[in-house]
Amino acid sequence: MNFDNGMTEVTVTRKGQITIPADLRRKFKIEEGSKVKVVEEEGRIVVKRLPSIFDLAGSGSEKGDVEELKKMLDRMREEDA
């Protein structure tokens, strides 16, 4: 059942499972094998999509260049030796 405020009613199974409606799975790119987190926020149950490794690819690219990162790794290796 769709409500006017954009909410969709789902049924909880005997095992406590729910089905995320297909339109929301598409919108939030939740596919088979995707990870979600279920949290309580202000007295509500909230399902949050966790980013995959593919979502994070390139996210740190502005943090430094390759040569700078290699130098940092070399310094860390020297400290460990």
PDB file with one MODEL, atoms N, CA, C and O in Angstrom:
MODEL        1
ATOM      1  N   MET A   1       0.847  -1.175   0.000  1.00  0.00           N
ATOM      2  CA  MET A   1       0.000   0.000   0.000  1.00  0.00           C
ATOM      3  C   MET A   1       0.892   1.238   0.000  1.00  0.00           C
ATOM      4  O   MET A   1       1.798   1.332   0.829  1.00  0.00           O
ATOM      5  N   ASN A   2       0.670   2.163  -0.878  1.00  0.00           N
ATOM      6  CA  ASN A   2       1.416   3.418  -0.928  1.00  0.00           C
ATOM      7  C   ASN A   2       0.630   4.498  -0.202  1.00  0.00           C
ATOM      8  O   ASN A   2      -0.575   4.644  -0.411  1.00  0.00           O
ATOM      9  N   PHE A   3       1.300   5.243   0.637  1.00  0.00           N
ATOM     10  CA  PHE A   3       0.684   6.355   1.336  1.00  0.00           C
ATOM     11  C   PHE A   3       0.993   7.636   0.571  1.00  0.00           C
ATOM     12  O   PHE A   3       1.933   7.669  -0.224  1.00  0.00           O
ATOM     13  N   ASP A   4       0.226   8.677   0.799  1.00  0.00           N
ATOM     14  CA  ASP A   4       0.413   9.941   0.085  1.00  0.00           C
ATOM     15  C   ASP A   4       1.746  10.599   0.386  1.00  0.00           C
ATOM     16  O   ASP A   4       2.237  11.378  -0.431  1.00  0.00           O
ATOM     17  N   ASN A   5       2.353  10.311   1.538  1.00  0.00           N
ATOM     18  CA  ASN A   5       3.606  10.963   1.914  1.00  0.00           C
ATOM     19  C   ASN A   5       4.839  10.213   1.415  1.00  0.00           C
ATOM     20  O   ASN A   5       5.946  10.460   1.895  1.00  0.00           O
ATOM     21  N   GLY A   6       4.663   9.302   0.459  1.00  0.00           N
ATOM     22  CA  GLY A   6       5.809   8.599  -0.112  1.00  0.00           C
ATOM     23  C   GLY A   6       6.199   7.340   0.637  1.00  0.00           C
ATOM     24  O   GLY A   6       7.163   6.675   0.259  1.00  0.00           O
ATOM     25  N   MET A   7       5.481   7.003   1.677  1.00  0.00           N
ATOM     26  CA  MET A   7       5.797   5.800   2.440  1.00  0.00           C
ATOM     27  C   MET A   7       5.077   4.607   1.839  1.00  0.00           C
ATOM     28  O   MET A   7       3.983   4.741   1.290  1.00  0.00           O
ATOM     29  N   THR A   8       5.692   3.444   1.945  1.00  0.00           N
ATOM     30  CA  THR A   8       5.098   2.213   1.460  1.00  0.00           C
ATOM     31  C   THR A   8       4.952   1.255   2.631  1.00  0.00           C
ATOM     32  O   THR A   8       5.881   1.092   3.422  1.00  0.00           O
ATOM     33  N   GLU A   9       3.805   0.626   2.745  1.00  0.00           N
ATOM     34  CA  GLU A   9       3.570  -0.352   3.804  1.00  0.00           C
ATOM     35  C   GLU A   9       4.113  -1.698   3.364  1.00  0.00           C
ATOM     36  O   GLU A   9       3.851  -2.146   2.248  1.00  0.00           O
ATOM     37  N   VAL A  10       4.875  -2.346   4.245  1.00  0.00           N
ATOM     38  CA  VAL A  10       5.379  -3.693   3.991  1.00  0.00           C
ATOM     39  C   VAL A  10       4.973  -4.569   5.173  1.00  0.00           C
ATOM     40  O   VAL A  10       4.638  -4.058   6.242  1.00  0.00           O
ATOM     41  N   THR A  11       5.004  -5.870   4.983  1.00  0.00           N
ATOM     42  CA  THR A  11       4.616  -6.814   6.028  1.00  0.00           C
ATOM     43  C   THR A  11       5.856  -7.498   6.580  1.00  0.00           C
ATOM     44  O   THR A  11       6.740  -7.899   5.822  1.00  0.00           O
ATOM     45  N   VAL A  12       5.922  -7.630   7.891  1.00  0.00           N
ATOM     46  CA  VAL A  12       7.027  -8.317   8.550  1.00  0.00           C
ATOM     47  C   VAL A  12       6.700  -9.807   8.586  1.00  0.00           C
ATOM     48  O   VAL A  12       5.608 -10.201   8.996  1.00  0.00           O
ATOM     49  N   THR A  13       7.660 -10.638   8.152  1.00  0.00           N
ATOM     50  CA  THR A  13       7.451 -12.090   8.158  1.00  0.00           C
ATOM     51  C   THR A  13       7.652 -12.647   9.553  1.00  0.00           C
ATOM     52  O   THR A  13       8.062 -11.938  10.473  1.00  0.00           O
ATOM     53  N   ARG A  14       7.357 -13.924   9.693  1.00  0.00           N
ATOM     54  CA  ARG A  14       7.528 -14.623  10.967  1.00  0.00           C
ATOM     55  C   ARG A  14       8.974 -14.517  11.453  1.00  0.00           C
ATOM     56  O   ARG A  14       9.221 -14.471  12.658  1.00  0.00           O
ATOM     57  N   LYS A  15       9.926 -14.477  10.525  1.00  0.00           N
ATOM     58  CA  LYS A  15      11.347 -14.373  10.872  1.00  0.00           C
ATOM     59  C   LYS A  15      11.800 -12.927  11.080  1.00  0.00           C
ATOM     60  O   LYS A  15      12.986 -12.685  11.305  1.00  0.00           O
ATOM     61  N   GLY A  16      10.881 -11.968  11.008  1.00  0.00           N
ATOM     62  CA  GLY A  16      11.244 -10.571  11.207  1.00  0.00           C
ATOM     63  C   GLY A  16      11.781  -9.902   9.962  1.00  0.00           C
ATOM     64  O   GLY A  16      12.387  -8.834  10.050  1.00  0.00           O
ATOM     65  N   GLN A  17      11.573 -10.505   8.807  1.00  0.00           N
ATOM     66  CA  GLN A  17      12.099  -9.957   7.556  1.00  0.00           C
ATOM     67  C   GLN A  17      11.063  -9.070   6.879  1.00  0.00           C
ATOM     68  O   GLN A  17       9.856  -9.263   7.025  1.00  0.00           O
ATOM     69  N   ILE A  18      11.573  -8.090   6.130  1.00  0.00           N
ATOM     70  CA  ILE A  18      10.723  -7.241   5.294  1.00  0.00           C
ATOM     71  C   ILE A  18      11.328  -7.208   3.899  1.00  0.00           C
ATOM     72  O   ILE A  18      12.503  -7.526   3.717  1.00  0.00           O
ATOM     73  N   THR A  19      10.534  -6.827   2.929  1.00  0.00           N
ATOM     74  CA  THR A  19      11.016  -6.652   1.560  1.00  0.00           C
ATOM     75  C   THR A  19      11.051  -5.167   1.262  1.00  0.00           C
ATOM     76  O   THR A  19      10.052  -4.466   1.423  1.00  0.00           O
ATOM     77  N   ILE A  20      12.212  -4.689   0.824  1.00  0.00           N
ATOM     78  CA  ILE A  20      12.334  -3.292   0.422  1.00  0.00           C
ATOM     79  C   ILE A  20      11.700  -3.182  -0.959  1.00  0.00           C
ATOM     80  O   ILE A  20      12.091  -3.913  -1.869  1.00  0.00           O
ATOM     81  N   PRO A  21      10.734  -2.288  -1.136  1.00  0.00           N
ATOM     82  CA  PRO A  21      10.059  -2.176  -2.430  1.00  0.00           C
ATOM     83  C   PRO A  21      11.047  -1.928  -3.579  1.00  0.00           C
ATOM     84  O   PRO A  21      12.059  -1.247  -3.415  1.00  0.00           O
ATOM     85  N   ALA A  22      10.724  -2.498  -4.738  1.00  0.00           N
ATOM     86  CA  ALA A  22      11.617  -2.449  -5.908  1.00  0.00           C
ATOM     87  C   ALA A  22      11.985  -1.032  -6.303  1.00  0.00           C
ATOM     88  O   ALA A  22      13.137  -0.781  -6.659  1.00  0.00           O
ATOM     89  N   ASP A  23      11.044  -0.097  -6.253  1.00  0.00           N
ATOM     90  CA  ASP A  23      11.367   1.272  -6.667  1.00  0.00           C
ATOM     91  C   ASP A  23      12.401   1.898  -5.747  1.00  0.00           C
ATOM     92  O   ASP A  23      13.248   2.667  -6.200  1.00  0.00           O
ATOM     93  N   LEU A  24      12.342   1.578  -4.459  1.00  0.00           N
ATOM     94  CA  LEU A  24      13.346   2.104  -3.526  1.00  0.00           C
ATOM     95  C   LEU A  24      14.688   1.395  -3.687  1.00  0.00           C
ATOM     96  O   LEU A  24      15.742   2.018  -3.553  1.00  0.00           O
ATOM     97  N   ARG A  25      14.649   0.080  -3.977  1.00  0.00           N
ATOM     98  CA  ARG A  25      15.914  -0.634  -4.239  1.00  0.00           C
ATOM     99  C   ARG A  25      16.615  -0.042  -5.447  1.00  0.00           C
ATOM    100  O   ARG A  25      17.831   0.149  -5.431  1.00  0.00           O
ATOM    101  N   ARG A  26      15.853   0.251  -6.496  1.00  0.00           N
ATOM    102  CA  ARG A  26      16.462   0.864  -7.689  1.00  0.00           C
ATOM    103  C   ARG A  26      17.001   2.257  -7.366  1.00  0.00           C
ATOM    104  O   ARG A  26      18.131   2.592  -7.719  1.00  0.00           O
ATOM    105  N   LYS A  27      16.186   3.055  -6.697  1.00  0.00           N
ATOM    106  CA  LYS A  27      16.572   4.438  -6.387  1.00  0.00           C
ATOM    107  C   LYS A  27      17.859   4.494  -5.576  1.00  0.00           C
ATOM    108  O   LYS A  27      18.716   5.342  -5.824  1.00  0.00           O
ATOM    109  N   PHE A  28      17.999   3.583  -4.597  1.00  0.00           N
ATOM    110  CA  PHE A  28      19.162   3.613  -3.717  1.00  0.00           C
ATOM    111  C   PHE A  28      20.218   2.577  -4.082  1.00  0.00           C
ATOM    112  O   PHE A  28      21.151   2.329  -3.318  1.00  0.00           O
ATOM    113  N   LYS A  29      20.060   1.974  -5.263  1.00  0.00           N
ATOM    114  CA  LYS A  29      21.033   1.006  -5.794  1.00  0.00           C
ATOM    115  C   LYS A  29      21.310  -0.125  -4.802  1.00  0.00           C
ATOM    116  O   LYS A  29      22.461  -0.480  -4.550  1.00  0.00           O
ATOM    117  N   ILE A  30      20.243  -0.675  -4.251  1.00  0.00           N
ATOM    118  CA  ILE A  30      20.350  -1.823  -3.355  1.00  0.00           C
ATOM    119  C   ILE A  30      20.061  -3.060  -4.189  1.00  0.00           C
ATOM    120  O   ILE A  30      18.947  -3.249  -4.679  1.00  0.00           O
ATOM    121  N   GLU A  31      21.081  -3.903  -4.344  1.00  0.00           N
ATOM    122  CA  GLU A  31      20.974  -5.109  -5.158  1.00  0.00           C
ATOM    123  C   GLU A  31      21.220  -6.319  -4.282  1.00  0.00           C
ATOM    124  O   GLU A  31      21.603  -6.186  -3.119  1.00  0.00           O
ATOM    125  N   GLU A  32      21.002  -7.495  -4.838  1.00  0.00           N
ATOM    126  CA  GLU A  32      21.297  -8.717  -4.102  1.00  0.00           C
ATOM    127  C   GLU A  32      22.746  -8.678  -3.625  1.00  0.00           C
ATOM    128  O   GLU A  32      23.656  -8.421  -4.413  1.00  0.00           O
ATOM    129  N   GLY A  33      22.955  -8.931  -2.358  1.00  0.00           N
ATOM    130  CA  GLY A  33      24.295  -8.897  -1.779  1.00  0.00           C
ATOM    131  C   GLY A  33      24.677  -7.546  -1.195  1.00  0.00           C
ATOM    132  O   GLY A  33      25.686  -7.445  -0.497  1.00  0.00           O
ATOM    133  N   SER A  34      23.895  -6.505  -1.464  1.00  0.00           N
ATOM    134  CA  SER A  34      24.173  -5.188  -0.880  1.00  0.00           C
ATOM    135  C   SER A  34      24.040  -5.266   0.636  1.00  0.00           C
ATOM    136  O   SER A  34      23.267  -6.069   1.159  1.00  0.00           O
ATOM    137  N   LYS A  35      24.780  -4.447   1.320  1.00  0.00           N
ATOM    138  CA  LYS A  35      24.713  -4.384   2.783  1.00  0.00           C
ATOM    139  C   LYS A  35      23.934  -3.142   3.186  1.00  0.00           C
ATOM    140  O   LYS A  35      24.111  -2.067   2.612  1.00  0.00           O
ATOM    141  N   VAL A  36      23.074  -3.304   4.175  1.00  0.00           N
ATOM    142  CA  VAL A  36      22.351  -2.180   4.753  1.00  0.00           C
ATOM    143  C   VAL A  36      22.532  -2.232   6.268  1.00  0.00           C
ATOM    144  O   VAL A  36      22.824  -3.281   6.841  1.00  0.00           O
ATOM    145  N   LYS A  37      22.355  -1.095   6.889  1.00  0.00           N
ATOM    146  CA  LYS A  37      22.449  -0.997   8.341  1.00  0.00           C
ATOM    147  C   LYS A  37      21.066  -0.605   8.845  1.00  0.00           C
ATOM    148  O   LYS A  37      20.417   0.272   8.275  1.00  0.00           O
ATOM    149  N   VAL A  38      20.616  -1.259   9.918  1.00  0.00           N
ATOM    150  CA  VAL A  38      19.330  -0.938  10.523  1.00  0.00           C
ATOM    151  C   VAL A  38      19.621  -0.274  11.862  1.00  0.00           C
ATOM    152  O   VAL A  38      20.253  -0.866  12.736  1.00  0.00           O
ATOM    153  N   VAL A  39      19.152   0.967  12.014  1.00  0.00           N
ATOM    154  CA  VAL A  39      19.431   1.732  13.228  1.00  0.00           C
ATOM    155  C   VAL A  39      18.138   2.352  13.755  1.00  0.00           C
ATOM    156  O   VAL A  39      17.146   2.485  13.039  1.00  0.00           O
ATOM    157  N   GLU A  40      18.189   2.723  15.021  1.00  0.00           N
ATOM    158  CA  GLU A  40      17.087   3.469  15.614  1.00  0.00           C
ATOM    159  C   GLU A  40      17.478   4.934  15.641  1.00  0.00           C
ATOM    160  O   GLU A  40      18.555   5.289  16.122  1.00  0.00           O
ATOM    161  N   GLU A  41      16.613   5.773  15.129  1.00  0.00           N
ATOM    162  CA  GLU A  41      16.841   7.220  15.143  1.00  0.00           C
ATOM    163  C   GLU A  41      15.561   7.905  15.592  1.00  0.00           C
ATOM    164  O   GLU A  41      14.531   7.824  14.923  1.00  0.00           O
ATOM    165  N   GLU A  42      15.635   8.567  16.711  1.00  0.00           N
ATOM    166  CA  GLU A  42      14.497   9.334  17.227  1.00  0.00           C
ATOM    167  C   GLU A  42      13.230   8.499  17.285  1.00  0.00           C
ATOM    168  O   GLU A  42      12.160   8.946  16.873  1.00  0.00           O
ATOM    169  N   GLY A  43      13.359   7.270  17.806  1.00  0.00           N
ATOM    170  CA  GLY A  43      12.205   6.410  17.972  1.00  0.00           C
ATOM    171  C   GLY A  43      11.706   5.743  16.706  1.00  0.00           C
ATOM    172  O   GLY A  43      10.607   5.189  16.689  1.00  0.00           O
ATOM    173  N   ARG A  44      12.506   5.789  15.637  1.00  0.00           N
ATOM    174  CA  ARG A  44      12.135   5.180  14.365  1.00  0.00           C
ATOM    175  C   ARG A  44      13.175   4.152  13.957  1.00  0.00           C
ATOM    176  O   ARG A  44      14.346   4.262  14.320  1.00  0.00           O
ATOM    177  N   ILE A  45      12.746   3.165  13.210  1.00  0.00           N
ATOM    178  CA  ILE A  45      13.666   2.197  12.621  1.00  0.00           C
ATOM    179  C   ILE A  45      14.028   2.721  11.235  1.00  0.00           C
ATOM    180  O   ILE A  45      13.151   2.988  10.414  1.00  0.00           O
ATOM    181  N   VAL A  46      15.338   2.867  10.983  1.00  0.00           N
ATOM    182  CA  VAL A  46      15.811   3.422   9.718  1.00  0.00           C
ATOM    183  C   VAL A  46      16.748   2.412   9.059  1.00  0.00           C
ATOM    184  O   VAL A  46      17.639   1.865   9.709  1.00  0.00           O
ATOM    185  N   VAL A  47      16.540   2.170   7.769  1.00  0.00           N
ATOM    186  CA  VAL A  47      17.402   1.280   6.989  1.00  0.00           C
ATOM    187  C   VAL A  47      18.311   2.162   6.151  1.00  0.00           C
ATOM    188  O   VAL A  47      17.835   2.975   5.359  1.00  0.00           O
ATOM    189  N   LYS A  48      19.628   2.003   6.325  1.00  0.00           N
ATOM    190  CA  LYS A  48      20.595   2.815   5.593  1.00  0.00           C
ATOM    191  C   LYS A  48      21.466   1.916   4.733  1.00  0.00           C
ATOM    192  O   LYS A  48      21.988   0.906   5.205  1.00  0.00           O
ATOM    193  N   ARG A  49      21.619   2.287   3.473  1.00  0.00           N
ATOM    194  CA  ARG A  49      22.489   1.548   2.557  1.00  0.00           C
ATOM    195  C   ARG A  49      23.937   1.836   2.927  1.00  0.00           C
ATOM    196  O   ARG A  49      24.324   2.991   3.107  1.00  0.00           O
ATOM    197  N   LEU A  50      24.735   0.777   3.038  1.00  0.00           N
ATOM    198  CA  LEU A  50      26.160   0.940   3.279  1.00  0.00           C
ATOM    199  C   LEU A  50      26.874   1.020   1.939  1.00  0.00           C
ATOM    200  O   LEU A  50      26.529   0.285   1.014  1.00  0.00           O
ATOM    201  N   PRO A  51      27.854   1.892   1.819  1.00  0.00           N
ATOM    202  CA  PRO A  51      28.569   2.001   0.545  1.00  0.00           C
ATOM    203  C   PRO A  51      29.381   0.739   0.269  1.00  0.00           C
ATOM    204  O   PRO A  51      29.907   0.114   1.190  1.00  0.00           O
ATOM    205  N   SER A  52      29.474   0.375  -0.993  1.00  0.00           N
ATOM    206  CA  SER A  52      30.297  -0.761  -1.388  1.00  0.00           C
ATOM    207  C   SER A  52      31.691  -0.249  -1.723  1.00  0.00           C
ATOM    208  O   SER A  52      31.918   0.959  -1.785  1.00  0.00           O
ATOM    209  N   ILE A  53      32.598  -1.147  -1.932  1.00  0.00           N
ATOM    210  CA  ILE A  53      33.961  -0.775  -2.315  1.00  0.00           C
ATOM    211  C   ILE A  53      33.948   0.000  -3.627  1.00  0.00           C
ATOM    212  O   ILE A  53      34.800   0.861  -3.844  1.00  0.00           O
ATOM    213  N   PHE A  54      32.986  -0.299  -4.508  1.00  0.00           N
ATOM    214  CA  PHE A  54      32.894   0.386  -5.790  1.00  0.00           C
ATOM    215  C   PHE A  54      32.432   1.835  -5.609  1.00  0.00           C
ATOM    216  O   PHE A  54      32.831   2.718  -6.368  1.00  0.00           O
ATOM    217  N   ASP A  55      31.591   2.072  -4.601  1.00  0.00           N
ATOM    218  CA  ASP A  55      31.146   3.433  -4.309  1.00  0.00           C
ATOM    219  C   ASP A  55      32.313   4.295  -3.828  1.00  0.00           C
ATOM    220  O   ASP A  55      32.352   5.501  -4.070  1.00  0.00           O
ATOM    221  N   LEU A  56      33.254   3.660  -3.149  1.00  0.00           N
ATOM    222  CA  LEU A  56      34.376   4.387  -2.549  1.00  0.00           C
ATOM    223  C   LEU A  56      35.544   4.585  -3.510  1.00  0.00           C
ATOM    224  O   LEU A  56      36.438   5.383  -3.231  1.00  0.00           O
ATOM    225  N   ALA A  57      35.552   3.882  -4.620  1.00  0.00           N
ATOM    226  CA  ALA A  57      36.662   3.963  -5.564  1.00  0.00           C
ATOM    227  C   ALA A  57      36.867   5.404  -6.017  1.00  0.00           C
ATOM    228  O   ALA A  57      35.949   6.052  -6.520  1.00  0.00           O
ATOM    229  N   GLY A  58      38.081   5.887  -5.831  1.00  0.00           N
ATOM    230  CA  GLY A  58      38.415   7.239  -6.250  1.00  0.00           C
ATOM    231  C   GLY A  58      38.011   8.319  -5.265  1.00  0.00           C
ATOM    232  O   GLY A  58      38.271   9.497  -5.508  1.00  0.00           O
ATOM    233  N   SER A  59      37.378   7.946  -4.154  1.00  0.00           N
ATOM    234  CA  SER A  59      36.878   8.960  -3.228  1.00  0.00           C
ATOM    235  C   SER A  59      38.000   9.716  -2.524  1.00  0.00           C
ATOM    236  O   SER A  59      37.780  10.818  -2.020  1.00  0.00           O
ATOM    237  N   GLY A  60      39.199   9.137  -2.485  1.00  0.00           N
ATOM    238  CA  GLY A  60      40.311   9.825  -1.843  1.00  0.00           C
ATOM    239  C   GLY A  60      41.291  10.413  -2.829  1.00  0.00           C
ATOM    240  O   GLY A  60      42.397  10.799  -2.450  1.00  0.00           O
ATOM    241  N   SER A  61      40.906  10.488  -4.080  1.00  0.00           N
ATOM    242  CA  SER A  61      41.845  10.902  -5.123  1.00  0.00           C
ATOM    243  C   SER A  61      42.367  12.320  -4.926  1.00  0.00           C
ATOM    244  O   SER A  61      43.468  12.630  -5.380  1.00  0.00           O
ATOM    245  N   GLU A  62      41.616  13.177  -4.269  1.00  0.00           N
ATOM    246  CA  GLU A  62      42.079  14.548  -4.058  1.00  0.00           C
ATOM    247  C   GLU A  62      43.005  14.660  -2.850  1.00  0.00           C
ATOM    248  O   GLU A  62      43.528  15.740  -2.576  1.00  0.00           O
ATOM    249  N   LYS A  63      43.215  13.566  -2.125  1.00  0.00           N
ATOM    250  CA  LYS A  63      44.022  13.585  -0.898  1.00  0.00           C
ATOM    251  C   LYS A  63      45.517  13.634  -1.173  1.00  0.00           C
ATOM    252  O   LYS A  63      46.270  14.073  -0.304  1.00  0.00           O
ATOM    253  N   GLY A  64      45.968  13.213  -2.312  1.00  0.00           N
ATOM    254  CA  GLY A  64      47.391  13.232  -2.595  1.00  0.00           C
ATOM    255  C   GLY A  64      47.678  12.521  -3.899  1.00  0.00           C
ATOM    256  O   GLY A  64      46.846  11.788  -4.435  1.00  0.00           O
ATOM    257  N   ASP A  65      48.881  12.760  -4.393  1.00  0.00           N
ATOM    258  CA  ASP A  65      49.227  12.080  -5.639  1.00  0.00           C
ATOM    259  C   ASP A  65      49.980  10.791  -5.341  1.00  0.00           C
ATOM    260  O   ASP A  65      50.345  10.528  -4.195  1.00  0.00           O
ATOM    261  N   VAL A  66      50.209  10.001  -6.361  1.00  0.00           N
ATOM    262  CA  VAL A  66      50.804   8.679  -6.202  1.00  0.00           C
ATOM    263  C   VAL A  66      52.199   8.767  -5.598  1.00  0.00           C
ATOM    264  O   VAL A  66      52.527   8.003  -4.690  1.00  0.00           O
ATOM    265  N   GLU A  67      53.017   9.680  -6.084  1.00  0.00           N
ATOM    266  CA  GLU A  67      54.390   9.799  -5.572  1.00  0.00           C
ATOM    267  C   GLU A  67      54.401  10.171  -4.096  1.00  0.00           C
ATOM    268  O   GLU A  67      55.196   9.640  -3.320  1.00  0.00           O
ATOM    269  N   GLU A  68      53.532  11.070  -3.718  1.00  0.00           N
ATOM    270  CA  GLU A  68      53.434  11.474  -2.315  1.00  0.00           C
ATOM    271  C   GLU A  68      53.026  10.283  -1.443  1.00  0.00           C
ATOM    272  O   GLU A  68      53.559  10.098  -0.349  1.00  0.00           O
ATOM    273  N   LEU A  69      52.088   9.487  -1.926  1.00  0.00           N
ATOM    274  CA  LEU A  69      51.641   8.310  -1.172  1.00  0.00           C
ATOM    275  C   LEU A  69      52.750   7.266  -1.061  1.00  0.00           C
ATOM    276  O   LEU A  69      52.894   6.627  -0.019  1.00  0.00           O
ATOM    277  N   LYS A  70      53.541   7.087  -2.133  1.00  0.00           N
ATOM    278  CA  LYS A  70      54.662   6.146  -2.074  1.00  0.00           C
ATOM    279  C   LYS A  70      55.690   6.582  -1.035  1.00  0.00           C
ATOM    280  O   LYS A  70      56.201   5.753  -0.282  1.00  0.00           O
ATOM    281  N   LYS A  71      55.994   7.868  -0.991  1.00  0.00           N
ATOM    282  CA  LYS A  71      56.940   8.388   0.007  1.00  0.00           C
ATOM    283  C   LYS A  71      56.418   8.163   1.416  1.00  0.00           C
ATOM    284  O   LYS A  71      57.177   7.805   2.317  1.00  0.00           O
ATOM    285  N   MET A  72      55.109   8.377   1.605  1.00  0.00           N
ATOM    286  CA  MET A  72      54.512   8.174   2.915  1.00  0.00           C
ATOM    287  C   MET A  72      54.616   6.702   3.329  1.00  0.00           C
ATOM    288  O   MET A  72      54.923   6.403   4.483  1.00  0.00           O
ATOM    289  N   LEU A  73      54.364   5.792   2.398  1.00  0.00           N
ATOM    290  CA  LEU A  73      54.488   4.367   2.688  1.00  0.00           C
ATOM    291  C   LEU A  73      55.927   4.000   3.038  1.00  0.00           C
ATOM    292  O   LEU A  73      56.164   3.221   3.961  1.00  0.00           O
ATOM    293  N   ASP A  74      56.886   4.560   2.302  1.00  0.00           N
ATOM    294  CA  ASP A  74      58.296   4.297   2.605  1.00  0.00           C
ATOM    295  C   ASP A  74      58.640   4.747   4.013  1.00  0.00           C
ATOM    296  O   ASP A  74      59.315   4.024   4.744  1.00  0.00           O
ATOM    297  N   ARG A  75      58.182   5.938   4.406  1.00  0.00           N
ATOM    298  CA  ARG A  75      58.447   6.439   5.773  1.00  0.00           C
ATOM    299  C   ARG A  75      57.824   5.522   6.816  1.00  0.00           C
ATOM    300  O   ARG A  75      58.439   5.248   7.847  1.00  0.00           O
ATOM    301  N   MET A  76      56.611   5.048   6.559  1.00  0.00           N
ATOM    302  CA  MET A  76      55.930   4.171   7.522  1.00  0.00           C
ATOM    303  C   MET A  76      56.647   2.842   7.631  1.00  0.00           C
ATOM    304  O   MET A  76      56.738   2.275   8.719  1.00  0.00           O
ATOM    305  N   ARG A  77      57.164   2.333   6.507  1.00  0.00           N
ATOM    306  CA  ARG A  77      57.909   1.063   6.526  1.00  0.00           C
ATOM    307  C   ARG A  77      59.205   1.221   7.312  1.00  0.00           C
ATOM    308  O   ARG A  77      59.597   0.316   8.049  1.00  0.00           O
ATOM    309  N   GLU A  78      59.878   2.370   7.159  1.00  0.00           N
ATOM    310  CA  GLU A  78      61.124   2.618   7.902  1.00  0.00           C
ATOM    311  C   GLU A  78      60.850   2.682   9.399  1.00  0.00           C
ATOM    312  O   GLU A  78      61.648   2.187  10.195  1.00  0.00           O
ATOM    313  N   GLU A  79      59.724   3.288   9.793  1.00  0.00           N
ATOM    314  CA  GLU A  79      59.363   3.370  11.209  1.00  0.00           C
ATOM    315  C   GLU A  79      59.096   2.003  11.796  1.00  0.00           C
ATOM    316  O   GLU A  79      59.387   1.765  12.968  1.00  0.00           O
ATOM    317  N   ASP A  80      58.538   1.087  10.989  1.00  0.00           N
ATOM    318  CA  ASP A  80      58.218  -0.262  11.468  1.00  0.00           C
ATOM    319  C   ASP A  80      59.442  -1.140  11.569  1.00  0.00           C
ATOM    320  O   ASP A  80      59.440  -2.115  12.320  1.00  0.00           O
ATOM    321  N   ALA A  81      60.509  -0.813  10.817  1.00  0.00           N
ATOM    322  CA  ALA A  81      61.709  -1.672  10.771  1.00  0.00           C
ATOM    323  C   ALA A  81      62.534  -1.572  12.026  1.00  0.00           C
ATOM    324  O   ALA A  81      63.568  -2.230  12.139  1.00  0.00           O
TER     325      ALA A  81
ENDMDL
END
